[in-house]
Amino acid sequence: MHKQKLGNRHRNQSQIGGLYPAVLLLSLVCLGCPAGSCEASDIDALTKKLAAASIADQVVFMCTLEFPAFVTETAGPRGTTRNYLDHIREELLSSIPPEEARRIVIGAANITRETGRSQARQFSPNYPDAPAAGLRKWCDTEGRAIVKDFMANHDKNHEKFLSEVAKEKLPAT
């Protein structure tokens, strides 16, 4: 039984957990920007927007480890959290100079990692060990709400989101 669970875990990681290779690849590609040539006006705001999408995707990844149907049960009009993450990443990073994109991606990854640790501590008093029952309960309540609220907010306020992103991308003055 344990070996089967590990097999599912590895399969789910390869299907859902592509964020980290994408972050690494983008980071390596973006290292070539000369200092001082990258000046979007609000890197922090862009970082937080990407982190929100990454956090929702991370919740689905964590919950899918014990409950594979979670990924489809929490899908929204644009698809799974991975679809939302890719969509938002494209909207945020298009036309951003490589050094700024690198800062945004790394900052979002750091926020996502810290948020994930905090979330794990909510259902696991012995973090980093996470009992399956605690994870399942958290996924069915808080995890599901995080994902659904993120998607609903993005879809409902998409035009506002795009307007904010356009302003945050403008060069700093």
N, C-alpha and C positions, 0 to 999 in steps of 0.2 A: 504494500500500500504506500509506504513512504517513497519507494523508488518511482512509483507511478506519479505521485504528487510532484516530485522533483522534475520528472519529465514534462509534466504540464507546466510547471513554473518556467522551465527553460523555453518551452514553446511559446508561452505567453510573453516572456521577455523579448523574444525575437520578433513577435508580431506587434507588440505594443511599445516596447521600450526603445525605440529608435531615436529618442530625443538625444541621448548622450552622444552617440556617434555623429549625429547631425551638428550638435554643439561643437564637438571636437573638430569636425571638418570645417565648419564655418570659422572657428577660431584660427585654424591653421591658414586658411585662405586669406583671412583678414589681417594677418600680421604685417603686410607690406605697406600700410598707409603711413606716409611721412608725418612726423609730429607737427602739430599746429595746423594741418590742412583740414581737420574734421571738426566742425563746430555746430552741430545741431543745437537748438536752443534749450531743449529740455530732455536730456538723456535720462534723468531719473523717472520722469513720467512715462517715457517710452519703455524703460526697463520694467516698471511696475505693470504696464499693460501686457508685456510679453510674459512676465512672471505669473500673472493671473491665468493666462492660457496654459502655461506649463504646470501650474499647481493643479488645475482641473484634470489635465492629462495624467499627472502623477497619481492623483486620487484613483482614477480609473485603473491605472497600472497596478497600484497596491491592492485594490479590491478584486481585480481580476485574478490575482494569484490564488485566492481561495474560492472565488465565485466567478467562473469564466463568462457567464451570461451578463455580468454587470456592464461590460463594454457595449453591448447592443441595447440593453435595457435603459441606459442613460443617454443614448444617442439623441441628438437634436435634429432640427431641420437641415443643417449643413453636414450631418453625419456624426461620426464619433468625435471625441475630444481631440484625437490626432488630426482629424480634418479641420477642426477649429484652430488648433495650434498652427498647422501649416498655413491656413488662411490668414490668421493674424500675424504670423511671422512675416509673410509676404507683404502685407499691408504696412507693417512697421518698418521693415528693413529695406524696402524698395527705395531707391534713390538716396539711401544713407551711405556716406563714405565708409569704407571698410573698417577703419579704426573705431568709428562710432558704433558700427554694427557689432564689432567685437566686444566693446564695452557693454552694450545692451544685452547681448547674449550671455556673457559671463555674469553680469549683474543679475539677470533673471534666473540663471542657474543657481546662483548663491541663495537668492531669496527662496526659490523652490526647494532647495535642499533643507534650509532651516525650517521652512514651513512644514515640510514632510516629517522632520524630526519632532516638531512640536505636535503635529497631528498624531504621530505614533505614540507619543507619551500620553495622549488623552485616553487611549484604549489599552495601553500596556504599562502597568506599573513597574514592570521589569525590563523596560526598554534597554537594549534594542530587541529583546525577545518579545514577539507579538503573538499572544495566544489566538488561535483561529477563531474561537467564539467571540472574543473581544473585537477582532478585526471585522468579522461578519456583522456584528451589531453596529459598529461604527459606520461601516459601509452602507448598511441599510438605512441609517438615519442621517448622520452628519455628512458622510461622504457623498451620498446621493444628492443631498440638498446643495452641497458645494458645486457639484457638476451641473445640476439642473439650473440653479440660480445663475451660474456663470454664463451658460448658453442662452438662457432666456434674456438676460441683461444685454448680452452682445447683440442678439438678434433684434431685440426691441429698440435698442439705442444705436444701431449701426451707423446711421448718418451722423449722429453726434460724435461717435467714436472716430469716424473718418475726418471730421472737421477738427477735432482735438489733435489727432495725429498730424494732420497737415500743419497746424500751428506749432506743434512741438518739434517738427522737422525743420522749420525755418532756421536759417543760420542765426547764431547768437549775435546780438549787436553790441 
